[in-house]
Amino acid sequence: MRAAIPKQFLLLNGRPVLMYTMEAFYHSGAKPEIIIVLPADYHSYWQQLCSEYNFSIPHKLVSGGETRFHSVKNGLDTIADEAGALVAVHDAVRPLVTKQIIDESYRYAEEHGNAIAAVKSRDSVRQFRGGASVGLFRDEIYLVQTPQTFRVSQLKKAYLQKYNSQFTDDASVVELAGENVSLIEGSYQNIKITFPEDIAVAELWMGKSS
């Protein structure tokens, strides 16, 4: 992002990105308890932002780890082992997630054990293999998003594994633990803010939905 602060603190329509993300979950039908995992060095900065923007959504603040895997594990360690409980893991920088996707992820995970938001690829896809590119069948390619929602017991068991470089998200951790992963429909609007132009795109989407 070529920014001096982490992406979740960048301003989107005048407020930090993370605040929009939290509001989506807070106003969803699921109304989950919210745990925010942030680098320890930014806890006081986040609290300062909450004061500055009069942001009062209740949440628990947890220190992040070396990788996404370790950060999620730190958050999970604060959750009690409650039968039937569900947990959704979501990227702080996906502020356009809808209440409908959040609620469906909880509903589907309760019935099937997990629910991973994803969308079909709109583009042709090629894989580089053995020095040459190979075309893949686009209709079988899904782009994974968040939320990724699980029964707490399933996710905690998966996170007992040692860290593996193959772990790119929570679905990959659960899958390597031997569980089947279920996809639900995400949204092309549910973008992950990664590059400077993504802020402009997100503001455009927000303007259309207001």
N, C-alpha and C positions, 0 to 999 in steps of 0.2 A: 504493500500500500504506500510505500515511501512516506510513512508517517512516524512521528516520534512516540506515539502511544499505540497500544494494541487495538486491533480493528473494532473490538466490541465497544470501545469508548469513543470512536469517531462519531461526529454529529450527522444525524439523518433528519432532515427537516427540523433542525434546531435542537435535537435531543440526542443523547447517546444511543447507539444502535441497540445495546443490550436492554434498554428499558422497553423498547417495542416488543422485543422477543419475550420478555417476562410478562408483559401485559397480555399477550396472546394466550399464554397458559393460564394466567390469573382469571381471565374472563371466559375461559372455555367451560363447557359443561362439566368436564372432569374435575376442575378446580383442585389440582394437586398441590401438595406442599412443594415449595420451590427451594432447591439447593443450587447455589451459584458457586462454581469452582473457578477460582481465579488465582493467578500467581500471587504468592504471599506479599510480594513487594507492592502490589497494587490494591491491597485491601483498603488501606486508608484513603487512597485516591478514589476508589469506588464509593466509599462512605461519604466523602466530600461531595461527589457528584450527586448522590442521593439527596443530600442536604440542599445543594444549590438548585436542583430541579424539583424540590418538594416531592420526591419520589418515595412513596411509603408502602409499596407492596411488600408484605412480609416475606422474608426469605432467610435461609441459613447460609452463611458464608464459609466456604471450605478452601483450604490451600490446594493448589494444583500440584502436579508432579512433573517428572522429566518429560513424559510423553502423554498423548491423549489417553492411552491405556492406564497409566498411573494416575492421571487426574480423575478419570471415571471411577477407578478403584477407590480413591480417597473419598469421593462422594458417596459411593456405595457403603463404605465402612461406617458412615454415620446413620444408615438406615437400619432400623430394627428388623429382625426376621419375623415378619408377620404373615401368617398363612393367607394366600390369595392376593397379597399386595402386588401392585404394579408400579413400574418405574419407567418413565420416558427419558431418554438421553437426547438432548437437542443441542445443536450448534448455537452458540451465543450470537453468531453473525448470520442467522437465518431469521430476520425479523418479520418477514412477510408470511410466515406459516399461518394457516387459517385455523380458526376454532374447529371447523369441520374435520380437518385432517387430524388435529389433536384428539378430538373426541372419538373418531373412528379408530385411531391407533390404540386407544385404551380399550375400546369395545372389542376389537379384533384380538388383541393380545390376551384379554381375559378369557376368550373362547379357545384360542389356538396356541397360547403360550408366548407368542411374540408377534410383532407387526412392524415391518420396515417400510417406510415411505419411499417410493421410487417412481420414476417416470420412464416411459419408453424412449429410446434414442430417436431423435428426429433426423439425425445425420447418418450417412453411411459410415461404417466403422471398419477400420483395418487394424490388424495386430502385427507387430513386427516380430518375426520369429525366424531364427536361423539365417539371418542376413537378408531376409526378404519380407515384404509385407503380404499378409494374407487377409482377404476380405472375410468379414463375419456377417452372419445373417442378422440384419438390423432388427427384425421383429422379435428376436430372442435376446436383445441387449437392453438392459435396464440401467438407468443412472440412479444411483442410490442417494437418498437425501436423509434428513432427520425431520421429525422425531423417529427414533428407533425404540420401541416400547416392548417391555418384557415383564414376565412374572419375576418378582424380585428374587425368588429362590433360584430360578433358572440363570439369571444374570450373575448372581453372586457365586454360584457354582462354577460358571464359566471363568470368572475372574480369579479363581484359585490357581489357574494355570500360570506358568511363568511367562514373562513378556516374550513375544515373538515378533520379529520384524514383519511378519505376514499380517499382523493385526492393523488394519487400516480404519476400522470402525468397530462398533459393538457387535454388529451382525457377524463379522469375521471371527470375533472372539467366541461367540456362542456356537457358530458353525464348527469351528475347530474342536470344540468341546463335545461334538457329536450330535448336536441338535439340528433339526430342520429349521430353515429360516423362511418365514412367510412374508410376502410382499403385499402392500396395500397401495392404492393409487395416491401418489403425491401430487405436486402441482409444478408446472413450469415457472410459475410465479414465485415459488419457494426457493429463491436464489440464495446462494452463499456469497456474502460480500467478501471478495478476495482481492479485487483490483480497484483502483480509483474510480473507474467508470461505473462500477457496480453501484456506487452510492447514487449516481445520477439515475441509473435504471430503477433502483428501488424507489427513489422519490417519484419517478414517473408512474410506477405501479400504484404507489400510495395515493397519488393525485387522482388516478382513474377510479379508485375504489372509494374515495371520499365523497 
